[in-house]
Amino acid sequence: MALRLQLAPPVLRTLDGCPAPVRQRLQAELAALAAGLRLDGPLASEQAGLVVLNSGFQVRYRLEQAHGLLRLTDVMAPAAL
């Protein structure tokens, strides 16, 4: 099941601060996450969690499966960006 993706303001600020190639890769990984593709283990349902993307970005999320919504609350860049 595909999920709708909602980005909190801190996530948007992180995306805005990334160089274009990094931002494009991050956006693709976030889209894959919302589509339900397994990136680093399964997403926990109906609760908050943390997932590390292949690019090294850490994403805090809240999955609301009943509403088909994946809320991304924060994205932290890897140390070597």
C-alpha positions as CSV (number, residue, x, y, z in Angstrom):
1,M,0.0,0.0,0.0
2,A,1.4,3.4,-1.0
3,L,1.4,6.1,1.6
4,R,0.9,9.8,1.3
5,L,3.9,11.7,2.5
6,Q,3.7,14.7,4.8
7,L,6.9,16.7,5.5
8,A,7.2,18.8,8.7
9,P,9.0,22.2,8.5
10,P,12.3,20.8,9.8
11,V,12.4,18.3,7.0
12,L,11.7,21.0,4.4
13,R,14.6,23.1,5.9
14,T,16.9,20.2,5.6
15,L,16.0,19.5,2.0
16,D,16.3,23.2,1.2
17,G,19.8,23.3,2.7
18,C,21.1,20.3,0.7
19,P,23.1,20.7,-2.6
20,A,20.9,19.8,-5.6
21,P,22.4,16.3,-6.2
22,V,22.0,15.3,-2.5
23,R,18.5,16.8,-2.4
24,Q,17.5,14.8,-5.5
25,R,18.8,11.5,-4.0
26,L,17.2,12.2,-0.6
27,Q,13.8,13.0,-2.3
28,A,14.0,9.7,-4.2
29,E,14.7,7.8,-1.0
30,L,11.9,9.5,0.8
31,A,9.5,8.7,-2.1
32,A,10.6,5.0,-1.9
33,L,10.0,5.1,1.8
34,A,6.5,6.5,1.3
35,A,5.8,3.9,-1.4
36,G,6.5,1.2,1.3
37,L,9.7,0.0,-0.1
38,R,12.0,-1.5,2.6
39,L,15.1,0.6,2.9
40,D,16.5,-0.4,6.4
41,G,14.0,-2.7,7.9
42,P,10.2,-2.6,8.0
43,L,8.4,0.5,9.2
44,A,6.6,0.2,12.5
45,S,2.8,0.7,12.1
46,E,0.8,3.3,14.0
47,Q,3.8,4.7,15.9
48,A,6.8,6.9,15.7
49,G,10.2,5.6,14.7
50,L,13.5,6.2,13.1
51,V,14.8,4.8,9.8
52,V,18.3,5.3,8.3
53,L,18.2,5.7,4.5
54,N,20.8,4.3,2.2
55,S,22.3,7.8,1.8
56,G,22.9,7.9,5.6
57,F,20.2,10.4,6.4
58,Q,18.2,9.6,9.5
59,V,14.5,10.1,9.2
60,R,12.1,10.4,12.2
61,Y,8.6,9.5,11.2
62,R,5.1,8.8,12.4
63,L,3.2,6.2,10.5
64,E,-0.6,6.5,10.5
65,Q,-1.5,3.4,8.4
66,A,-5.2,3.8,9.0
67,H,-5.1,7.1,7.3
68,G,-2.5,6.0,4.7
69,L,-0.1,8.8,5.9
70,L,3.6,8.8,6.6
71,R,4.5,12.0,8.5
72,L,8.2,12.8,8.4
73,T,9.0,14.9,11.4
74,D,12.7,15.4,11.1
75,V,15.6,14.5,8.8
76,M,19.2,14.6,10.0
77,A,22.1,14.7,7.6
78,P,25.0,12.2,7.9
79,A,28.2,13.6,9.4
80,A,30.0,13.4,6.1
81,L,27.8,15.4,3.8
